[in-house]
Amino acid sequence: MEALWQQVVIRASKEIVGIIMSSSNLGALFLQEQMVAIANQMSIPLIEISLVLQKYTKALVAELRKHAQQSNEILPENILQPLPLEGDIESGDAGIEIDMQKVVSMTDVDRMDIFDTVIRTAINEKETPLFDALLVIREWEKLARTQLVKSTSAGQLFSPLELPEGF
């Protein structure tokens, strides 16, 4: 089952790279590269990456909605919601109880700030369109959610996010 999950993630990663390259948006590719580099370099835990990604998805969606409303445009519904999890992965109660306040209090705020800064700087440096940045963030969010669903203990939330080869 783990091999199937990795194949799904690798396929999704290749698809997002294909979209990035076909649209000639090097800003999104730069964002992806920077996020992978810092996540690997700092071994950022799953929970910390998830919290930063949540911040960015909320901010980017809000800004895109604002621009769409001002332009009388309609955003695709699939970008406004998290990407669906694939395969036999189901979200829900796994029978474990986690005190989220305690978990959040145990996070390394400085490490999260560094990850946040890398994302913000990569988006701004290459003037990455918000829509493209959100696509990259959504792929990361999907990967993190997949690993969160598989967590069976609070300790696993503090394991580094597992990035598949080629992500």
C-alpha positions in Angstrom: 0.0 0.0 0.0 2.9 2.3 0.8 4.3 1.8 -2.7 0.9 2.6 -4.3 0.8 5.8 -2.2 4.3 6.8 -3.4 3.3 6.2 -7.0 0.2 8.4 -6.6 2.3 11.2 -5.1 5.0 10.9 -7.7 2.4 11.0 -10.5 0.8 14.1 -8.9 4.2 15.8 -8.5 5.1 15.1 -12.2 1.7 16.6 -13.2 2.3 19.8 -11.3 5.8 20.1 -12.7 4.3 19.6 -16.2 1.7 22.3 -15.6 4.4 24.6 -14.3 6.7 24.0 -17.2 3.9 24.1 -19.9 2.8 27.5 -18.6 6.4 28.7 -18.6 5.9 29.8 -15.0 9.3 29.5 -13.6 8.2 31.3 -10.4 6.1 28.3 -9.4 9.0 26.0 -10.1 11.3 28.2 -8.1 8.8 28.2 -5.2 8.6 24.4 -5.3 12.4 24.0 -5.4 12.8 26.4 -2.4 10.2 24.7 -0.3 11.7 21.3 -1.0 15.2 22.5 -0.2 14.3 24.1 3.2 12.0 21.3 4.2 14.8 18.8 3.6 17.6 20.9 5.1 15.7 21.7 8.3 13.8 18.4 8.6 10.6 20.4 9.3 8.0 18.4 11.2 4.7 17.5 9.5 2.7 19.6 12.0 4.8 22.7 11.4 4.7 22.5 7.6 0.9 21.9 7.9 0.4 25.0 10.0 2.4 27.2 7.6 0.6 25.7 4.5 -2.8 26.4 6.2 -1.8 30.1 6.6 -0.8 30.4 3.0 -3.9 28.6 1.6 -6.2 30.9 3.5 -4.3 34.0 2.5 -4.0 33.1 -1.1 -7.6 32.0 -1.5 -8.8 35.2 0.2 -6.7 37.4 -2.1 -7.7 35.5 -5.2 -11.4 35.8 -4.2 -10.9 39.5 -3.7 -9.4 40.0 -7.2 -12.0 37.8 -8.8 -14.8 39.8 -7.2 -13.3 43.1 -8.3 -12.9 41.7 -11.8 -16.3 40.0 -11.9 -14.6 36.7 -12.5 -15.4 33.2 -11.2 -12.6 31.1 -9.7 -12.5 27.4 -10.5 -14.1 25.6 -7.5 -11.3 23.0 -7.4 -8.7 25.7 -6.5 -10.8 27.0 -3.6 -10.9 23.6 -1.8 -8.1 21.2 -0.8 -7.2 18.7 -3.4 -8.9 15.3 -2.8 -6.9 12.5 -1.3 -6.4 9.6 -3.6 -6.6 5.9 -3.3 -7.9 4.1 -0.2 -6.9 6.9 2.1 -9.8 8.2 4.1 -9.9 11.1 6.5 -11.6 10.7 9.8 -11.1 9.7 13.4 -8.4 7.1 13.7 -9.2 6.5 17.3 -6.5 8.7 18.7 -7.0 11.8 20.8 -4.7 14.7 20.3 -4.6 17.8 22.4 -4.1 20.3 19.6 -3.3 23.2 22.0 -0.5 21.1 23.5 0.8 20.1 20.0 0.8 23.7 18.8 2.6 24.8 21.9 5.4 22.3 21.2 6.0 23.6 17.7 9.2 25.5 16.9 8.0 29.0 16.0 11.4 30.0 14.6 11.5 27.1 12.2 8.0 27.8 11.1 9.0 31.5 10.5 11.9 30.4 8.4 9.7 28.2 6.3 7.1 31.0 6.0 9.8 33.4 5.0 11.2 31.1 2.3 7.7 30.7 0.8 7.0 34.5 0.9 10.4 35.4 -0.5 10.2 32.8 -3.3 6.7 34.1 -4.4 7.8 37.7 -4.3 11.2 37.3 -5.8 9.9 35.7 -9.0 6.6 37.6 -8.9 4.8 34.3 -9.0 1.1 34.7 -9.8 -1.0 34.0 -6.8 -3.0 31.3 -8.7 0.2 29.4 -9.6 1.6 29.8 -6.0 -1.7 28.4 -4.7 -1.4 25.4 -7.0 2.0 24.6 -5.6 0.8 25.1 -2.0 -2.2 22.8 -2.7 0.1 20.0 -3.8 2.1 20.3 -0.6 -1.2 20.5 1.4 -2.3 17.3 -0.2 0.9 15.5 0.7 0.8 16.8 4.3 -2.9 15.8 4.7 -2.1 12.4 3.4 0.6 11.9 6.0 -1.6 13.5 8.7 -4.4 11.0 8.0 -1.9 8.1 8.4 -0.6 9.4 11.8 -1.4 7.1 14.6 0.1 9.1 17.4 0.9 12.7 18.4 4.6 11.9 18.1 4.2 11.2 14.3 3.1 14.8 13.9 6.6 15.9 14.8 8.3 13.6 12.3 9.7 15.4 9.3 7.4 15.6 6.3 8.3 12.7 3.9 8.9 14.1 0.5 8.8 11.5 -2.3 11.6 11.3 -4.7 11.2 13.8 -7.5 8.7 16.0 -5.5 
